[in-house]
């Protein structure tokens, strides 16, 4: 079981802060494909992956990162600062 967290506009589009997901996905990209199939809201939220960042167990990573042993996946927009 993996906890999937959504932040900012991803949370607004999906309508959930988090979900507990039972998945067979082996990479973040595989998980995103599964999530897109959950609902129209998920499909919309993940329609432009150039605008989405991901962290596994609170460490930034890429879409090809393996999910083996991961407990938490967080999706969020790029951060800006100044």
C-alpha positions, 0 to 999 in steps of 0.5 A, spaced: 500 500 500 502 506 498 500 513 500 499 518 494 499 525 496 496 531 492 498 538 493 496 545 490 492 545 484 493 537 483 489 536 490 483 541 487 482 538 481 482 531 484 478 533 490 482 529 495 489 531 499 491 523 499 489 516 497 491 509 499 493 506 493 494 498 492 498 498 486 502 493 481 506 499 478 513 499 478 515 506 477 512 513 478 510 513 470 507 506 471 503 509 477 501 516 473 498 511 468 494 507 473 492 514 477 489 517 470 485 511 469 481 512 476 477 518 474 476 524 469 479 528 475 485 524 475 486 524 468 485 532 468 490 533 473 495 528 470 494 531 463 500 535 463 506 532 466 511 537 465 507 541 470 508 536 475 513 534 480 514 528 484 517 526 491 518 519 494 518 518 501 520 526 501 525 526 496 525 529 489 525 524 484 524 523 476 518 519 473 522 513 472 524 512 479 522 505 482 517 504 487 519 498 490 519 499 498 516 506 497 511 508 502 509 515 500 508 518 493 507 526 493 505 530 487 506 537 486 507 543 481 514 546 481 515 551 486 518 558 485 521 562 490 525 569 490 
